[in-house]
Every structure is written in C-alpha cells, then in structure tokens.
C-alpha cells in the first residue's frame, strides 16, 4: 500500500460504514488482501495486525498491539529477517 492509498483510505475508510469515525483514531496501512490489515493507532503510535474476524474486538480495545511504536514496526517490516519468511 502506498502513501496515496493510505490517504484515500483515510478519506473513505473501508470499514467506515460498520465503524463510523475509525479514521479519526486509526490509519489502515496495508491492503485488505488476505482478510486482514495493519492499523496504525494515531493516538498511541502502536501498530496492530487485525484479521477481519477480529475487527469488533479491535474496535472495542481488546487486542494487544503487534508493535508499541511505528518505528519498531518499520524496523521489523523492512528487516532482512522478515524478507526471508
């Protein structure tokens, strides 16, 4: 997902009908392929990996973040170790 797609997602969120205002707290930073996405929490800097079946729990604050900072997420995402998986 590129920056243009992230901005478009903010303007017209995929989950906007079911979760009004989702874009105010979260940015979806990956595609919806595979029935899940990464979400960036704009208030806490955390990144979540959320499967579609877990969206209700995510929105209710019941999921733990995959990373507590966006920097840690980027470091993991672009690491050589991650590329070999």
LOMI-710545 format. One record per residue: x, z, y of N, C-alpha, C, O in turn; chain. Coordinates in nm, 2 decimals. Atoms other than C-alpha are relative to their C-alpha. Example, Ala and Ser with C-alpha at 12.3 -4.5 7.8 and 13.67 -1.06 7.14 Angstrom:
BEGIN
<n_xx=0.09; n_zz=0.00; n_yy=-0.12; ca_xx=1.23; ca_zz=0.78; ca_yy=-0.45; c_xx=0.09; c_zz=0.00; c_yy=0.12; o_xx=0.19; o_zz=0.07; o_yy=0.12; kette=A> $
<n_xx=-0.09; n_zz=0.00; n_yy=-0.11; ca_xx=1.37; ca_zz=0.71; ca_yy=-0.11; c_xx=-0.08; c_zz=0.08; c_yy=0.11; o_xx=-0.03; o_zz=0.09; o_yy=0.22; kette=A> $
This chain:
BEGIN
<n_xx=0.09; n_zz=0.00; n_yy=-0.12; ca_xx=0.00; ca_zz=0.00; ca_yy=0.00; c_xx=0.09; c_zz=0.00; c_yy=0.12; o_xx=0.18; o_zz=0.08; o_yy=0.13; kette=A> $
<n_xx=-0.08; n_zz=0.01; n_yy=-0.12; ca_xx=0.15; ca_zz=-0.10; ca_yy=0.33; c_xx=-0.07; c_zz=0.08; c_yy=0.12; o_xx=-0.18; o_zz=0.12; o_yy=0.11; kette=A> $
<n_xx=0.05; n_zz=-0.07; n_yy=-0.12; ca_xx=0.10; ca_zz=0.06; ca_yy=0.68; c_xx=-0.13; c_zz=-0.05; c_yy=0.05; o_xx=-0.22; o_zz=0.02; o_yy=0.09; kette=A> $
<n_xx=0.13; n_zz=0.07; n_yy=-0.05; ca_xx=-0.17; ca_zz=-0.19; ca_yy=0.78; c_xx=-0.11; c_zz=0.05; c_yy=-0.09; o_xx=-0.22; o_zz=0.07; o_yy=-0.04; kette=A> $
<n_xx=0.11; n_zz=-0.04; n_yy=0.09; ca_xx=-0.37; ca_zz=-0.10; ca_yy=0.47; c_xx=-0.03; c_zz=0.15; c_yy=0.02; o_xx=-0.15; o_zz=0.19; o_yy=0.00; kette=A> $
<n_xx=0.03; n_zz=-0.15; n_yy=-0.03; ca_xx=-0.33; ca_zz=0.28; ca_yy=0.54; c_xx=-0.08; c_zz=0.01; c_yy=0.12; o_xx=-0.18; o_zz=0.10; o_yy=0.13; kette=A> $
<n_xx=0.08; n_zz=-0.01; n_yy=-0.12; ca_xx=-0.46; ca_zz=0.23; ca_yy=0.89; c_xx=-0.14; c_zz=-0.05; c_yy=-0.02; o_xx=-0.24; o_zz=0.01; o_yy=0.02; kette=A> $
<n_xx=0.13; n_zz=0.05; n_yy=0.03; ca_xx=-0.75; ca_zz=0.02; ca_yy=0.76; c_xx=-0.08; c_zz=0.10; c_yy=-0.08; o_xx=-0.20; o_zz=0.12; o_yy=-0.06; kette=A> $
<n_xx=0.07; n_zz=-0.10; n_yy=0.08; ca_xx=-0.83; ca_zz=0.29; ca_yy=0.51; c_xx=-0.04; c_zz=0.12; c_yy=0.09; o_xx=-0.15; o_zz=0.17; o_yy=0.06; kette=A> $
<n_xx=0.04; n_zz=-0.11; n_yy=-0.09; ca_xx=-0.83; ca_zz=0.55; ca_yy=0.79; c_xx=-0.13; c_zz=-0.05; c_yy=0.08; o_xx=-0.22; o_zz=0.03; o_yy=0.10; kette=A> $
<n_xx=0.11; n_zz=0.05; n_yy=-0.08; ca_xx=-1.08; ca_zz=0.33; ca_yy=0.99; c_xx=-0.13; c_zz=-0.01; c_yy=-0.09; o_xx=-0.24; o_zz=0.01; o_yy=-0.04; kette=A> $
<n_xx=0.11; n_zz=0.03; n_yy=0.10; ca_xx=-1.30; ca_zz=0.25; ca_yy=0.68; c_xx=0.04; c_zz=0.06; c_yy=-0.13; o_xx=0.07; o_zz=-0.01; o_yy=-0.23; kette=A> $
<n_xx=-0.04; n_zz=-0.07; n_yy=0.12; ca_xx=-1.23; ca_zz=0.51; ca_yy=0.41; c_xx=-0.08; c_zz=-0.05; c_yy=-0.12; o_xx=-0.20; o_zz=-0.05; o_yy=-0.12; kette=A> $
<n_xx=0.06; n_zz=0.04; n_yy=0.13; ca_xx=-1.30; ca_zz=0.40; ca_yy=0.05; c_xx=-0.10; c_zz=0.11; c_yy=-0.04; o_xx=-0.21; o_zz=0.08; o_yy=-0.09; kette=A> $
<n_xx=0.08; n_zz=-0.11; n_yy=0.04; ca_xx=-1.45; ca_zz=0.75; ca_yy=-0.01; c_xx=-0.09; c_zz=0.05; c_yy=0.12; o_xx=-0.16; o_zz=0.15; o_yy=0.10; kette=A> $
<n_xx=0.07; n_zz=-0.05; n_yy=-0.11; ca_xx=-1.62; ca_zz=0.77; ca_yy=0.33; c_xx=-0.15; c_zz=0.02; c_yy=-0.02; o_xx=-0.21; o_zz=0.11; o_yy=0.05; kette=A> $
<n_xx=0.14; n_zz=-0.02; n_yy=0.02; ca_xx=-1.98; ca_zz=0.73; ca_yy=0.21; c_xx=-0.03; c_zz=0.13; c_yy=-0.08; o_xx=-0.12; o_zz=0.20; o_yy=-0.05; kette=A> $
<n_xx=0.02; n_zz=-0.12; n_yy=0.08; ca_xx=-1.95; ca_zz=1.01; ca_yy=-0.05; c_xx=0.05; c_zz=0.12; c_yy=0.07; o_xx=0.00; o_zz=0.23; o_yy=0.05; kette=A> $
<n_xx=-0.07; n_zz=-0.12; n_yy=-0.07; ca_xx=-1.72; ca_zz=1.24; ca_yy=0.16; c_xx=0.01; c_zz=-0.04; c_yy=0.15; o_xx=0.12; o_zz=-0.07; o_yy=0.19; kette=A> $
<n_xx=0.00; n_zz=0.04; n_yy=-0.15; ca_xx=-1.81; ca_zz=1.18; ca_yy=0.53; c_xx=0.11; c_zz=0.09; c_yy=0.07; o_xx=0.12; o_zz=0.21; o_yy=0.05; kette=A> $
<n_xx=-0.11; n_zz=-0.07; n_yy=-0.07; ca_xx=-1.51; ca_zz=1.27; ca_yy=0.75; c_xx=0.13; c_zz=0.02; c_yy=-0.08; o_xx=0.22; o_zz=0.09; o_yy=-0.03; kette=A> $
<n_xx=-0.12; n_zz=-0.01; n_yy=0.08; ca_xx=-1.25; ca_zz=1.25; ca_yy=0.47; c_xx=0.12; c_zz=-0.04; c_yy=0.08; o_xx=0.23; o_zz=0.02; o_yy=0.06; kette=A> $
<n_xx=-0.11; n_zz=0.06; n_yy=-0.07; ca_xx=-1.03; ca_zz=1.05; ca_yy=0.70; c_xx=0.05; c_zz=0.10; c_yy=0.11; o_xx=0.17; o_zz=0.08; o_yy=0.16; kette=A> $
<n_xx=-0.04; n_zz=-0.09; n_yy=-0.10; ca_xx=-1.01; ca_zz=1.34; ca_yy=0.95; c_xx=0.11; c_zz=0.10; c_yy=-0.05; o_xx=0.19; o_zz=0.14; o_yy=0.02; kette=A> $
<n_xx=-0.10; n_zz=-0.09; n_yy=0.06; ca_xx=-0.81; ca_zz=1.56; ca_yy=0.71; c_xx=0.10; c_zz=-0.08; c_yy=-0.09; o_xx=0.22; o_zz=-0.03; o_yy=-0.10; kette=A> $
<n_xx=-0.09; n_zz=0.07; n_yy=0.09; ca_xx=-0.66; ca_zz=1.31; ca_yy=0.46; c_xx=0.02; c_zz=-0.15; c_yy=0.03; o_xx=-0.07; o_zz=-0.21; o_yy=0.08; kette=A> $
<n_xx=-0.03; n_zz=0.15; n_yy=0.00; ca_xx=-0.49; ca_zz=0.97; ca_yy=0.45; c_xx=0.02; c_zz=-0.04; c_yy=-0.14; o_xx=0.11; o_zz=0.02; o_yy=-0.21; kette=A> $
<n_xx=-0.03; n_zz=0.05; n_yy=0.13; ca_xx=-0.51; ca_zz=0.78; ca_yy=0.13; c_xx=0.12; c_zz=-0.09; c_yy=0.02; o_xx=0.12; o_zz=-0.19; o_yy=0.10; kette=A> $
<n_xx=-0.13; n_zz=0.07; n_yy=-0.03; ca_xx=-0.15; ca_zz=0.65; ca_yy=0.10; c_xx=0.04; c_zz=-0.09; c_yy=-0.12; o_xx=0.15; o_zz=-0.13; o_yy=-0.13; kette=A> $
<n_xx=-0.03; n_zz=0.09; n_yy=0.11; ca_xx=-0.17; ca_zz=0.45; ca_yy=-0.23; c_xx=-0.13; c_zz=-0.08; c_yy=-0.03; o_xx=-0.24; o_zz=-0.04; o_yy=0.01; kette=A> $
<n_xx=0.11; n_zz=0.08; n_yy=0.03; ca_xx=-0.40; ca_zz=0.19; ca_yy=-0.37; c_xx=-0.10; c_zz=0.08; c_yy=-0.09; o_xx=-0.06; o_zz=0.18; o_yy=-0.14; kette=A> $
<n_xx=0.10; n_zz=-0.07; n_yy=0.08; ca_xx=-0.71; ca_zz=0.28; ca_yy=-0.57; c_xx=0.01; c_zz=-0.06; c_yy=-0.15; o_xx=-0.07; o_zz=-0.02; o_yy=-0.23; kette=A> $
<n_xx=-0.02; n_zz=0.05; n_yy=0.14; ca_xx=-0.59; ca_zz=0.09; ca_yy=-0.88; c_xx=0.04; c_zz=0.11; c_yy=-0.09; o_xx=0.11; o_zz=0.20; o_yy=-0.05; kette=A> $
<n_xx=-0.03; n_zz=-0.11; n_yy=0.10; ca_xx=-0.57; ca_zz=0.30; ca_yy=-1.19; c_xx=-0.10; c_zz=0.12; c_yy=0.02; o_xx=-0.07; o_zz=0.22; o_yy=-0.05; kette=A> $
<n_xx=0.10; n_zz=-0.10; n_yy=-0.02; ca_xx=-0.87; ca_zz=0.51; ca_yy=-1.07; c_xx=0.06; c_zz=0.13; c_yy=0.05; o_xx=0.02; o_zz=0.24; o_yy=0.00; kette=A> $
<n_xx=-0.06; n_zz=-0.12; n_yy=-0.06; ca_xx=-0.66; ca_zz=0.75; ca_yy=-0.87; c_xx=0.09; c_zz=-0.04; c_yy=0.12; o_xx=0.12; o_zz=-0.16; o_yy=0.13; kette=A> $
<n_xx=-0.08; n_zz=0.03; n_yy=-0.13; ca_xx=-0.46; ca_zz=0.77; ca_yy=-0.54; c_xx=0.08; c_zz=0.12; c_yy=0.04; o_xx=0.05; o_zz=0.24; o_yy=-0.01; kette=A> $
<n_xx=-0.08; n_zz=-0.10; n_yy=-0.07; ca_xx=-0.21; ca_zz=0.97; ca_yy=-0.35; c_xx=-0.07; c_zz=0.02; c_yy=0.14; o_xx=-0.11; o_zz=-0.07; o_yy=0.20; kette=A> $
<n_xx=0.06; n_zz=-0.04; n_yy=-0.13; ca_xx=-0.36; ca_zz=1.16; ca_yy=-0.05; c_xx=0.10; c_zz=0.09; c_yy=0.08; o_xx=0.15; o_zz=0.18; o_yy=0.02; kette=A> $
<n_xx=-0.09; n_zz=-0.08; n_yy=-0.09; ca_xx=-0.16; ca_zz=1.30; ca_yy=0.24; c_xx=-0.10; c_zz=0.09; c_yy=0.08; o_xx=-0.19; o_zz=0.04; o_yy=0.15; kette=A> $
<n_xx=0.08; n_zz=-0.10; n_yy=-0.08; ca_xx=-0.31; ca_zz=1.62; ca_yy=0.40; c_xx=0.07; c_zz=0.00; c_yy=0.14; o_xx=0.18; o_zz=0.05; o_yy=0.15; kette=A> $
<n_xx=-0.05; n_zz=0.01; n_yy=-0.14; ca_xx=-0.26; ca_zz=1.57; ca_yy=0.78; c_xx=0.02; c_zz=0.14; c_yy=0.06; o_xx=0.09; o_zz=0.16; o_yy=0.15; kette=A> $
<n_xx=-0.01; n_zz=-0.14; n_yy=-0.06; ca_xx=-0.30; ca_zz=1.95; ca_yy=0.84; c_xx=0.12; c_zz=0.08; c_yy=-0.06; o_xx=0.18; o_zz=0.15; o_yy=0.01; kette=A> $
<n_xx=-0.10; n_zz=-0.08; n_yy=0.07; ca_xx=-0.06; ca_zz=2.09; ca_yy=0.58; c_xx=0.13; c_zz=-0.08; c_yy=-0.04; o_xx=0.23; o_zz=-0.01; o_yy=-0.08; kette=A> $
<n_xx=-0.11; n_zz=0.08; n_yy=0.03; ca_xx=0.18; ca_zz=1.80; ca_yy=0.52; c_xx=0.02; c_zz=-0.02; c_yy=-0.15; o_xx=0.11; o_zz=-0.08; o_yy=-0.20; kette=A> $
<n_xx=-0.01; n_zz=0.01; n_yy=0.15; ca_xx=0.11; ca_zz=1.82; ca_yy=0.14; c_xx=-0.05; c_zz=-0.14; c_yy=-0.04; o_xx=-0.12; o_zz=-0.21; o_yy=0.03; kette=A> $
<n_xx=0.04; n_zz=0.13; n_yy=0.06; ca_xx=0.06; ca_zz=1.52; ca_yy=-0.09; c_xx=-0.06; c_zz=0.04; c_yy=-0.13; o_xx=-0.01; o_zz=0.11; o_yy=-0.21; kette=A> $
<n_xx=0.07; n_zz=-0.02; n_yy=0.12; ca_xx=-0.19; ca_zz=1.52; ca_yy=-0.37; c_xx=-0.01; c_zz=-0.13; c_yy=-0.08; o_xx=-0.02; o_zz=-0.24; o_yy=-0.02; kette=A> $
<n_xx=0.03; n_zz=0.11; n_yy=0.09; ca_xx=-0.23; ca_zz=1.30; ca_yy=-0.67; c_xx=-0.14; c_zz=0.03; c_yy=-0.06; o_xx=-0.16; o_zz=0.13; o_yy=-0.13; kette=A> $
<n_xx=0.14; n_zz=-0.03; n_yy=0.03; ca_xx=-0.60; ca_zz=1.27; ca_yy=-0.73; c_xx=-0.06; c_zz=-0.12; c_yy=-0.08; o_xx=-0.07; o_zz=-0.23; o_yy=-0.04; kette=A> $
<n_xx=0.08; n_zz=0.10; n_yy=0.08; ca_xx=-0.79; ca_zz=1.09; ca_yy=-1.01; c_xx=-0.14; c_zz=0.00; c_yy=0.05; o_xx=-0.19; o_zz=0.10; o_yy=0.10; kette=A> $
<n_xx=0.14; n_zz=0.01; n_yy=-0.05; ca_xx=-1.14; ca_zz=0.97; ca_yy=-0.92; c_xx=-0.09; c_zz=0.11; c_yy=-0.05; o_xx=-0.17; o_zz=0.16; o_yy=0.02; kette=A> $
<n_xx=0.08; n_zz=-0.11; n_yy=0.06; ca_xx=-1.29; ca_zz=1.22; ca_yy=-1.16; c_xx=0.02; c_zz=0.13; c_yy=0.06; o_xx=-0.06; o_zz=0.22; o_yy=0.04; kette=A> $
<n_xx=-0.03; n_zz=-0.13; n_yy=-0.06; ca_xx=-1.13; ca_zz=1.50; ca_yy=-0.97; c_xx=-0.03; c_zz=0.00; c_yy=0.15; o_xx=0.01; o_zz=0.10; o_yy=0.22; kette=A> $
<n_xx=0.03; n_zz=0.00; n_yy=-0.14; ca_xx=-1.25; ca_zz=1.40; ca_yy=-0.62; c_xx=-0.08; c_zz=0.11; c_yy=0.05; o_xx=-0.05; o_zz=0.17; o_yy=0.16; kette=A> $
<n_xx=0.08; n_zz=-0.11; n_yy=-0.04; ca_xx=-1.51; ca_zz=1.67; ca_yy=-0.60; c_xx=0.08; c_zz=0.13; c_yy=0.01; o_xx=0.07; o_zz=0.20; o_yy=0.11; kette=A> $
<n_xx=-0.08; n_zz=-0.12; n_yy=-0.01; ca_xx=-1.26; ca_zz=1.94; ca_yy=-0.68; c_xx=0.11; c_zz=-0.01; c_yy=0.11; o_xx=0.13; o_zz=0.08; o_yy=0.18; kette=A> $
<n_xx=-0.09; n_zz=0.03; n_yy=-0.11; ca_xx=-1.01; ca_zz=1.78; ca_yy=-0.44; c_xx=-0.06; c_zz=0.04; c_yy=0.13; o_xx=0.00; o_zz=0.11; o_yy=0.21; kette=A> $
<n_xx=0.06; n_zz=-0.02; n_yy=-0.13; ca_xx=-1.25; ca_zz=1.79; ca_yy=-0.15; c_xx=-0.05; c_zz=0.14; c_yy=0.01; o_xx=-0.06; o_zz=0.19; o_yy=0.13; kette=A> $
<n_xx=0.03; n_zz=-0.15; n_yy=-0.01; ca_xx=-1.35; ca_zz=2.15; ca_yy=-0.24; c_xx=0.12; c_zz=0.09; c_yy=0.01; o_xx=0.11; o_zz=0.21; o_yy=0.02; kette=A> $
<n_xx=-0.12; n_zz=-0.07; n_yy=-0.02; ca_xx=-0.99; ca_zz=2.25; ca_yy=-0.21; c_xx=0.05; c_zz=0.07; c_yy=-0.13; o_xx=0.12; o_zz=0.17; o_yy=-0.13; kette=A> $
<n_xx=-0.03; n_zz=-0.06; n_yy=0.12; ca_xx=-0.95; ca_zz=2.33; ca_yy=-0.58; c_xx=0.13; c_zz=-0.06; c_yy=-0.07; o_xx=0.17; o_zz=-0.01; o_yy=-0.17; kette=A> $
<n_xx=-0.12; n_zz=0.06; n_yy=0.06; ca_xx=-0.65; ca_zz=2.10; ca_yy=-0.66; c_xx=0.13; c_zz=0.05; c_yy=0.07; o_xx=0.13; o_zz=0.07; o_yy=0.19; kette=A> $
<n_xx=-0.13; n_zz=-0.03; n_yy=-0.05; ca_xx=-0.29; ca_zz=2.20; ca_yy=-0.61; c_xx=0.08; c_zz=-0.13; c_yy=0.04; o_xx=0.06; o_zz=-0.23; o_yy=-0.02; kette=A> $
<n_xx=-0.08; n_zz=0.12; n_yy=-0.04; ca_xx=-0.06; ca_zz=1.96; ca_yy=-0.42; c_xx=0.10; c_zz=-0.04; c_yy=-0.10; o_xx=0.16; o_zz=0.05; o_yy=-0.17; kette=A> $
<n_xx=-0.11; n_zz=0.05; n_yy=0.08; ca_xx=0.18; ca_zz=1.74; ca_yy=-0.61; c_xx=0.13; c_zz=0.04; c_yy=0.07; o_xx=0.23; o_zz=0.07; o_yy=0.01; kette=A> $
<n_xx=-0.12; n_zz=-0.03; n_yy=-0.09; ca_xx=0.43; ca_zz=1.80; ca_yy=-0.32; c_xx=-0.05; c_zz=0.08; c_yy=0.12; o_xx=-0.16; o_zz=0.05; o_yy=0.17; kette=A> $
<n_xx=0.04; n_zz=-0.08; n_yy=-0.12; ca_xx=0.42; ca_zz=2.05; ca_yy=-0.04; c_xx=0.04; c_zz=-0.06; c_yy=0.13; o_xx=0.00; o_zz=-0.01; o_yy=0.24; kette=A> $
<n_xx=-0.04; n_zz=0.07; n_yy=-0.13; ca_xx=0.58; ca_zz=1.81; ca_yy=0.21; c_xx=0.00; c_zz=-0.15; c_yy=-0.03; o_xx=0.03; o_zz=-0.19; o_yy=-0.14; kette=A> $
<n_xx=-0.01; n_zz=0.15; n_yy=0.01; ca_xx=0.56; ca_zz=1.44; ca_yy=0.27; c_xx=0.14; c_zz=-0.05; c_yy=-0.02; o_xx=0.16; o_zz=-0.14; o_yy=-0.10; kette=A> $
<n_xx=-0.14; n_zz=0.03; n_yy=0.02; ca_xx=0.94; ca_zz=1.43; ca_yy=0.28; c_xx=0.03; c_zz=0.01; c_yy=-0.15; o_xx=0.09; o_zz=-0.08; o_yy=-0.20; kette=A> $
<n_xx=-0.03; n_zz=-0.02; n_yy=0.14; ca_xx=0.96; ca_zz=1.57; ca_yy=-0.07; c_xx=-0.07; c_zz=-0.11; c_yy=-0.09; o_xx=-0.01; o_zz=-0.16; o_yy=-0.18; kette=A> $
<n_xx=0.07; n_zz=0.11; n_yy=0.07; ca_xx=0.70; ca_zz=1.31; ca_yy=-0.19; c_xx=0.08; c_zz=-0.13; c_yy=0.02; o_xx=0.11; o_zz=-0.20; o_yy=-0.08; kette=A> $
<n_xx=-0.07; n_zz=0.13; n_yy=-0.02; ca_xx=0.90; ca_zz=1.02; ca_yy=-0.03; c_xx=0.14; c_zz=0.01; c_yy=-0.08; o_xx=0.18; o_zz=-0.09; o_yy=-0.13; kette=A> $
<n_xx=-0.13; n_zz=-0.01; n_yy=0.07; ca_xx=1.23; ca_zz=1.15; ca_yy=-0.18; c_xx=-0.03; c_zz=-0.02; c_yy=-0.15; o_xx=0.05; o_zz=-0.09; o_yy=-0.21; kette=A> $
<n_xx=0.04; n_zz=0.02; n_yy=0.14; ca_xx=1.06; ca_zz=1.16; ca_yy=-0.52; c_xx=-0.04; c_zz=-0.15; c_yy=-0.03; o_xx=0.01; o_zz=-0.21; o_yy=-0.12; kette=A> $
<n_xx=0.05; n_zz=0.13; n_yy=0.02; ca_xx=0.88; ca_zz=0.83; ca_yy=-0.48; c_xx=0.11; c_zz=-0.11; c_yy=0.00; o_xx=0.10; o_zz=-0.21; o_yy=-0.07; kette=A> $
<n_xx=-0.11; n_zz=0.10; n_yy=-0.01; ca_xx=1.19; ca_zz=0.64; ca_yy=-0.38; c_xx=0.13; c_zz=0.03; c_yy=-0.08; o_xx=0.23; o_zz=-0.03; o_yy=-0.06; kette=A> $
<n_xx=-0.12; n_zz=-0.04; n_yy=0.08; ca_xx=1.43; ca_zz=0.81; ca_yy=-0.62; c_xx=0.03; c_zz=-0.09; c_yy=-0.11; o_xx=-0.07; o_zz=-0.16; o_yy=-0.16; kette=A> $
<n_xx=-0.04; n_zz=0.08; n_yy=0.11; ca_xx=1.62; ca_zz=0.62; ca_yy=-0.88; c_xx=-0.06; c_zz=0.05; c_yy=-0.13; o_xx=-0.10; o_zz=-0.03; o_yy=-0.22; kette=A> $
<n_xx=0.06; n_zz=-0.06; n_yy=0.12; ca_xx=1.49; ca_zz=0.86; ca_yy=-1.14; c_xx=-0.15; c_zz=-0.04; c_yy=-0.02; o_xx=-0.19; o_zz=-0.07; o_yy=-0.13; kette=A> $
<n_xx=0.14; n_zz=0.04; n_yy=0.01; ca_xx=1.13; ca_zz=0.77; ca_yy=-1.06; c_xx=-0.01; c_zz=-0.15; c_yy=-0.04; o_xx=-0.10; o_zz=-0.19; o_yy=-0.11; kette=A> $
<n_xx=0.00; n_zz=0.15; n_yy=0.03; ca_xx=1.21; ca_zz=0.39; ca_yy=-1.08; c_xx=0.02; c_zz=-0.03; c_yy=-0.15; o_xx=-0.02; o_zz=-0.13; o_yy=-0.20; kette=A> $
<n_xx=-0.03; n_zz=0.03; n_yy=0.14; ca_xx=1.33; ca_zz=0.42; ca_yy=-1.44; c_xx=-0.12; c_zz=0.04; c_yy=-0.09; o_xx=-0.11; o_zz=0.01; o_yy=-0.21; kette=A> $
<n_xx=0.12; n_zz=-0.04; n_yy=0.08; ca_xx=0.99; ca_zz=0.56; ca_yy=-1.56; c_xx=-0.10; c_zz=-0.11; c_yy=-0.01; o_xx=-0.20; o_zz=-0.09; o_yy=-0.08; kette=A> $
